[in-house]
Amino acid sequence: MTGLSLIPARPESGFATAVASDRRSDVVVRLIQFVSSLMVGATLVLAPWTPLWENHPALATSLRLREIFLAPWFRGAVSGLGFVNLVAAALDLTHLLFKRARD
């Protein structure tokens, strides 16, 4: 077994590469989560209060469905879900900004 070794010369270099790769993938995942939560949140907060919501073709099929979808409590509930998504986006952003500073 001359010249062949089963133990790498620098085992920590492989570990450091794996850790750096995990950090990069964590940043990418958090960035995707942030963007998607921000977009969904903004849409859910704003859409129920626009004319697009009131004139949606699906609401023309049923009067009862139209009453429910145009009720202020339903619009508020949809907007509330949007705010939950915006909070999730804010948490992802703080994780991205401040987690990197701690590392």
Secondary structure, 3 states (H helix, E strand, C coil): CCCCCCCCCCHHHHHHHHHHHHHHHHHHHHHHHHHHHHHHHHHHHHHHHCHHHHCCHHHHCCHHHHHHHHCHHHHHHHHHHHHHHHHHHHHHHHHHHHHHHHC
